[in-house]
Amino acid sequence: MEKRTKESKKRLNSLILLIAFTAIMLIASTYAWFTTQKNVDIENLRGVVEVAEGLEISLDAKSWSQRINLGDVTTDKANDTDTLLSILDNAYKDVSLGEGTASHKNVDPIELLPVSTIGEHSSNTDRLDMLRGKLENGSFGTITLVDEKNADYLRSSKADAIEDPNQAYTEDDYPSFIAFDLFVKNTSRTANEGGDVLQLDVDSVVDVLDDALNVPPDNGYNRNGKIYVGKKESGLQNCVRVGFALYEPTSDPTADQKTALTDLVGQDDGKKIKDVAIWEPNANAHVEYIVNSNNKVTTLAESNGDQSHDKAALTPGSMQADSQFFTFGLKNTAVSNPIPEGNLYTWDATASTHNLAIQNTVQTKAGKIETSAVNLKSATNGSTDFKIASNKISRVRIYIWLEGQDPDCINFASFGGGIEVDLGLTKPDTTPKGP
């Protein structure tokens, strides 16, 4: 009897240890973006950008259309010509502007790693402030502003060999997100003062790649001998953000490429950002793994008067599969101010000392946007419409990243295979009505 009792105690102790170990693993694997994990294989981008009547888009301010593929370049090898432009092999890298040469600085990283931003650009006026950090001694101690303009981190072509794919993203300031310039030509029957609101249309959606990409190894989806297999259950799609950075200057819609690029980009690529909008797709969706292991974030309830976009309060363990709430991103002041780990998950707008701030986003529910187009809003306050100038060409830099402060951004998300973004852009119908 005594022997059985001892064995029972041993089994009970083992069970307790197992449960404790499991709990530790859940905690460690949840919201672990600040470890700057290196084991992810998320580098693919697929999808399209489409615009409605009255808008045209271009990657080089020369070839205008209403649709751009976000995959790789399609090459007509027989005639040695490209039939499509990609975000890398595009652009205006060889267009001479003044005394210098404009070298495009589109970013297509070796792989995506989590970063955080609230859309600030005060410390680097021609780029968004994207921050990455590491947890040290219980604080988010080393926070780095990534260097989006470092030529050493930029690939000039998807065909470029990567001698050491592990080298670039070992650096803390490596830009591990996607960014590319989109030139938007807006023609309006009537010029609206302040411009036209840019909207997301009903075809807009963000997802992850589900299947193996059985494609030739030289097209960029199968680099370095890897075949990428997406897993939707990772929840990766729920921590993606898409940013829109509108630049201050515009150009005439009839301008040739060199004139437009001189106006919009300039010799040193130093034009200033006028406004920023952030789209948060799949805002009300969380996979089972996230719901079961969520035990940190606390928020207050928020409401904007629209029940479909109300954000519930969160307390540890209260997250549901369809909870919708704000994310608090890193402010650029966090670069010089360590953040205690506990503050990372206490999201209170009145806590101004945390070097965190609400990420003002346009939130949409999982899947394609339903019913009608959605106005983009300024990330500064979340309420002002994001507008592009009427009857002008504007430069809008598109950012696609994994938001590290999103509770869905966890180590398990590293099993995602890639991101698919279908981005539909439109504007309100401002045609004058007849009698």
Helices and strands as residue ranges (DSSP letters): H 2-29, G 33-35, E 45-51, E 55-58, E 67-69, E 75-76, E 81-82, E 95-97, E 100-102, E 131-136, E 139-145, G 151-153, G 168-170, E 178-186, E 196-197, E 199-200, E 205-208, G 223-225, G 232-234, G 236-239, E 240-251, H 257-264, E 273-280, H 288-293, E 298-299, G 307-309, E 328-330, G 332-336, E 339-340, G 341-345, E 346-347, G 352-354, E 356-358, E 362-363, E 374-375, E 387-388, E 392-402, G 411-415, E 419-426
